[in-house]
């Protein structure tokens, strides 16, 4: 399942790159826009005089493919996640039924004093041998 999701994700990335390029090479309306700056005239040479219609159709199909792939990957990821969650919950229930829960220590049993080796138990000291910073006289 994850292999198929990986392949579909790769196809989605390729489709995104194609979609970006298609939008950039489309002919601009009224001789303005990014299509003219990025070689909008090259589409005429490549596809012929009626290239506006061909590029528009290819862009439309590429956008539809983008949405279909995105929804399909989302659905497959959700199903894969639900399957992993169900298996995890099943294993967790098996472990809980096999081992009983630990009983808390009773109040009658004295607990050992915690060793004082942490930073909070060390008193703060100052070094009295260092001279104070002096201000130069005027």
C-alpha positions in Angstrom: 0.0 0.0 0.0 2.8 2.4 0.9 4.6 1.6 -2.4 1.5 2.6 -4.4 1.2 5.8 -2.3 4.8 6.6 -3.1 4.3 6.1 -6.8 1.1 8.3 -6.8 2.9 11.0 -4.8 5.7 11.0 -7.4 3.1 11.3 -10.2 1.5 14.2 -8.3 4.9 16.0 -8.1 5.5 15.5 -11.8 2.0 16.7 -12.5 2.5 19.8 -10.4 5.7 20.7 -12.4 3.9 20.2 -15.7 1.0 22.3 -14.5 3.3 25.1 -13.5 5.0 25.0 -16.9 1.7 24.9 -18.7 0.5 28.0 -16.9 3.7 29.9 -17.6 3.8 29.2 -21.4 0.1 30.1 -22.0 -0.6 33.1 -24.2 -1.3 36.2 -22.1 -4.5 38.2 -22.7 -3.9 41.7 -24.0 -0.2 41.3 -24.3 0.5 41.3 -20.6 1.3 38.9 -17.8 3.9 36.3 -16.9 3.2 34.2 -20.0 4.8 36.8 -22.2 7.8 37.2 -20.0 8.5 33.4 -19.8 8.3 32.8 -23.6 4.6 32.8 -24.3 5.4 33.1 -28.0 7.1 29.8 -28.0 3.8 28.1 -27.7 2.8 29.4 -31.2 5.9 27.9 -32.6 5.4 24.6 -30.9 1.7 24.0 -31.2 0.8 26.2 -34.1 -1.5 29.3 -34.4 -4.4 27.7 -32.4 -2.2 26.8 -29.5 -4.3 28.7 -27.0 -7.0 26.1 -27.2 -4.6 23.1 -27.0 -2.8 24.6 -24.0 -6.0 25.4 -22.3 -7.3 21.8 -22.7 -4.0 20.3 -21.5 -4.0 22.7 -18.5 -7.6 21.7 -17.7 -6.9 18.0 -17.8 -3.7 18.4 -15.8 -5.6 20.4 -13.1 -8.3 17.6 -13.0 -5.5 15.0 -12.7 -4.0 17.0 -9.8 -7.2 17.0 -7.8 -7.9 13.3 -8.5 -4.4 12.3 -7.4 -4.5 14.5 -4.3 -7.9 13.0 -3.2 -6.8 9.5 -4.0 -3.6 9.8 -2.0 -5.5 11.4 0.9 -8.0 8.5 1.0 -5.3 5.9 0.7 -3.2 7.5 3.5 -6.3 7.6 5.7 -7.0 3.9 5.2 -3.4 3.0 5.8 -3.4 5.1 9.0 -6.7 3.5 10.2 -5.3 0.0 9.6 -2.2 0.8 11.6 -4.2 2.3 14.4 -6.5 -0.7 14.6 -3.6 -3.1 14.7 -1.9 -1.0 17.4 -5.0 -0.9 19.6 -5.5 -4.6 19.2 -1.9 -5.3 20.4 -2.3 -2.8 23.2 -5.4 -4.6 24.5 -3.6 -8.0 24.3 -0.7 -6.6 26.4 -3.0 -5.1 28.9 -4.9 -8.3 29.4 -1.7 -10.3 29.8 0.0 -8.1 32.4 -2.0 -6.7 35.3 -1.6 -3.1 36.2 1.0 -2.2 38.8 -0.3 -1.6 42.3 0.6 1.7 43.9 2.8 1.5 47.0 0.8 1.8 50.2 1.2 4.7 52.6 2.4 2.4 55.4 5.6 1.6 53.6 8.2 4.3 54.2 10.0 5.5 51.0 13.7 6.0 50.9 14.9 9.6 51.0 15.9 10.9 47.6 19.7 11.5 47.4 20.7 15.1 47.2 22.9 15.1 44.2 20.9 17.4 42.0 21.6 21.0 41.3 18.8 22.3 43.5 20.4 20.8 46.6 23.7 22.5 46.0 23.9 25.9 47.9 24.8 28.9 45.8 28.2 30.3 46.7 30.0 33.3 45.6 33.7 33.6 45.0 35.0 36.2 47.6 38.6 36.1 46.3 37.9 38.0 43.0 38.1 41.7 43.2 35.2 43.8 42.2 35.3 45.7 38.9 36.6 49.1 39.6 35.4 52.2 37.8 38.3 54.3 36.4 38.7 57.7 38.1 38.1 60.9 36.0 
